[in-house]
Amino acid sequence: MESQCRPNVDGVHNGVESHVKVVEKPRSVGSSSEFVLRILGLLLTLIAAVVAGVDKQTKIIPLTLIKTLPSLHVPVTAKWSDMSAFVYLVVSNAIACSYAAISLVLVKMLGRRGKGGRVLAVIVLDLHMVGLLFSANGAATAVGVLGQYGNSHVQWKKVCNVFDSFCHHLVASLVLSFLGSLSFLGLVLLAILNLHKKSSTK
């Protein structure tokens, strides 16, 4: 006995059309952008902290105590721990890097079903990282400018002409730290944009 449920050319079974549709779940652009920004913040602040933390240079400096006597050649070492501004830079980037790693886990756990208070707490912490990094970058940049050009008004001599490698590594660390702070700033702006979209759809 032949089956009466024979499909025709149009794919209709006994006059009943197939209504099965494949619904694709749209990709969340906001969440993917947030993930990328957090990864960037993590990597940039990590590299910035490492570059500044290992920065060290030793030079032999001629030191003249008495003009009539020959100069003494003294080894002098420049390192990041000698200046509180550079210590602040390293510690701030280490804190931001640690927070970026923790926030990746938190955001993954919360997802879109996270409670508003918890999501808001992450946004506030992102904003704190922006302020922390910008303040550290500003302090280290101010000291770096003094090291590059000195200050004739207070008789502070420039040192980057002597410790050139040390200064170059600090500049690289500052650039990376600044880019890291922009990553966290991007997270805050992205969160504001998402909140605006949610409020406008209500």
Wavefront OBJ file of the C-alpha trace (Angstrom):
o trace
v 0.000 0.000 0.000
v 1.465 3.273 -1.109
v 1.808 6.115 1.349
v -0.801 8.801 0.890
v 1.539 11.377 2.385
v 3.536 11.862 -0.782
v 5.324 15.207 -1.142
v 4.638 17.139 -4.302
v 6.979 19.388 -6.241
v 6.349 22.385 -3.984
v 7.153 20.406 -0.813
v 3.499 20.265 0.343
v 2.446 17.101 2.214
v -1.246 16.403 1.530
v -2.002 20.130 1.275
v -0.303 20.954 4.581
v 2.574 23.369 4.159
v 5.694 23.118 6.197
v 6.007 26.131 8.493
v 9.298 25.189 10.093
v 11.647 28.128 10.007
v 15.190 28.397 11.250
v 15.488 31.371 13.532
v 19.034 32.628 13.846
v 19.956 34.309 17.077
v 21.364 37.749 16.295
v 24.854 38.405 17.471
v 25.211 40.920 20.218
v 27.480 43.641 18.853
v 27.662 45.367 22.227
v 28.807 42.280 24.115
v 31.459 41.396 21.523
v 32.773 44.967 21.543
v 32.866 44.920 25.339
v 34.805 41.645 25.304
v 37.371 43.044 22.846
v 37.802 46.253 24.863
v 38.317 44.320 28.104
v 40.903 42.061 26.452
v 42.685 45.150 25.093
v 42.605 46.804 28.508
v 44.010 43.657 30.096
v 46.863 43.244 27.593
v 47.814 46.921 27.345
v 47.955 47.535 31.088
v 49.803 44.261 31.646
v 52.494 45.127 29.096
v 52.706 48.708 30.391
v 53.270 47.504 33.956
v 55.904 44.982 32.855
v 57.784 47.440 30.603
v 57.964 50.055 33.369
v 58.591 47.480 36.108
v 61.704 46.036 34.462
v 63.009 49.433 33.328
v 66.509 49.894 34.663
v 69.729 51.434 33.340
v 73.177 51.893 34.852
v 75.611 54.505 33.590
v 79.076 55.612 34.649
v 78.800 59.279 35.561
v 81.865 61.529 35.978
v 81.591 63.294 39.322
v 83.754 66.315 40.137
v 84.095 67.059 43.850
v 86.978 69.517 43.685
v 87.970 71.331 40.520
v 91.665 70.753 41.120
v 91.199 66.996 41.449
v 90.330 64.580 38.615
v 86.741 63.485 38.235
v 85.483 60.349 39.894
v 83.620 57.880 37.682
v 80.658 56.636 39.700
v 78.111 54.029 38.516
v 74.581 55.414 38.830
v 71.454 53.333 38.308
v 68.071 54.701 37.246
v 65.032 52.534 37.967
v 61.303 52.944 38.224
v 61.208 52.613 42.018
v 63.297 55.780 42.436
v 60.339 58.057 41.638
v 56.945 57.839 43.313
v 55.214 58.852 40.061
v 56.665 55.825 38.265
v 55.719 53.579 41.189
v 52.185 54.950 40.905
v 52.227 54.173 37.158
v 53.294 50.554 37.668
v 50.888 49.917 40.548
v 47.947 51.557 38.735
v 48.473 49.466 35.625
v 48.819 46.318 37.739
v 45.511 47.122 39.475
v 43.776 47.852 36.159
v 45.152 44.640 34.642
v 43.932 42.565 37.587
v 40.530 44.220 37.460
v 40.253 43.615 33.695
v 40.858 39.890 34.243
v 38.280 39.722 37.046
v 35.726 41.792 35.126
v 35.978 39.435 32.152
v 34.833 36.605 34.394
v 32.139 38.742 36.055
v 30.689 39.993 32.781
v 30.703 36.468 31.373
v 28.833 35.197 34.446
v 26.346 38.074 34.542
v 25.652 38.217 30.812
v 22.438 39.875 29.777
v 20.550 38.300 32.676
v 22.605 40.053 35.291
v 20.800 42.251 37.759
v 20.880 45.974 37.159
v 22.760 46.683 40.377
v 25.572 44.288 39.543
v 25.907 45.574 35.988
v 25.968 49.133 37.319
v 28.720 48.166 39.776
v 30.882 46.942 36.876
v 30.301 50.222 35.019
v 31.272 52.240 38.099
v 34.447 50.170 38.516
v 35.279 50.721 34.837
v 34.954 54.443 35.450
v 37.276 54.173 38.463
v 39.899 52.465 36.287
v 39.682 55.343 33.811
v 40.350 57.882 36.566
v 43.123 55.784 38.100
v 44.984 55.298 34.831
v 44.586 58.882 33.647
v 45.910 60.232 36.953
v 48.879 57.834 36.883
v 49.643 58.733 33.273
v 49.504 62.433 34.089
v 51.831 62.127 37.081
v 54.369 59.997 35.194
v 54.220 62.300 32.163
v 54.929 65.363 34.312
v 58.029 63.734 35.808
v 59.050 62.475 32.374
v 58.923 66.001 30.947
v 61.211 67.181 33.758
v 63.579 64.325 32.987
v 63.589 65.206 29.296
v 63.918 68.996 29.514
v 64.752 69.800 33.137
v 63.667 73.025 34.809
v 66.037 75.964 34.806
v 63.948 77.922 37.328
v 64.568 75.428 40.113
v 67.915 74.201 38.758
v 66.672 70.709 37.925
v 68.858 69.240 35.225
v 67.591 66.907 32.538
v 68.609 63.277 32.861
v 67.189 61.648 29.731
v 70.276 62.697 27.775
v 72.221 60.348 30.087
v 69.660 57.601 30.806
v 68.254 57.479 27.278
v 67.216 53.817 27.281
v 65.469 54.224 30.630
v 63.455 57.175 29.327
v 62.554 55.416 26.074
v 61.150 52.440 27.973
v 59.105 54.756 30.186
v 57.685 56.535 27.144
v 56.650 53.174 25.693
v 55.017 52.235 28.994
v 53.170 55.562 29.102
v 51.831 55.112 25.566
v 50.599 51.603 26.370
v 49.049 52.787 29.628
v 47.301 55.647 27.836
v 45.871 53.248 25.249
v 44.743 50.996 28.107
v 42.942 53.905 29.746
v 41.206 54.618 26.428
v 40.018 50.994 26.373
v 38.357 51.419 29.765
v 36.936 54.761 28.641
v 35.475 52.966 25.633
v 33.797 50.498 28.000
v 32.159 53.348 29.907
v 30.952 55.019 26.693
v 29.653 51.683 25.403
v 27.739 51.131 28.646
v 26.202 54.622 28.403
v 25.182 53.918 24.807
v 23.562 50.612 25.782
v 21.660 52.264 28.640
v 20.455 54.973 26.254
v 19.233 52.357 23.773
v 17.373 50.455 26.516
v 15.711 53.627 27.831
v 14.668 54.714 24.335
v 13.028 51.349 23.562
v 10.824 51.458 26.677
l 1 2 3 4 5 6 7 8 9 10 11 12 13 14 15 16 17 18 19 20 21 22 23 24 25 26 27 28 29 30 31 32 33 34 35 36 37 38 39 40 41 42 43 44 45 46 47 48 49 50 51 52 53 54 55 56 57 58 59 60 61 62 63 64 65 66 67 68 69 70 71 72 73 74 75 76 77 78 79 80 81 82 83 84 85 86 87 88 89 90 91 92 93 94 95 96 97 98 99 100 101 102 103 104 105 106 107 108 109 110 111 112 113 114 115 116 117 118 119 120 121 122 123 124 125 126 127 128 129 130 131 132 133 134 135 136 137 138 139 140 141 142 143 144 145 146 147 148 149 150 151 152 153 154 155 156 157 158 159 160 161 162 163 164 165 166 167 168 169 170 171 172 173 174 175 176 177 178 179 180 181 182 183 184 185 186 187 188 189 190 191 192 193 194 195 196 197 198 199 200 201 202
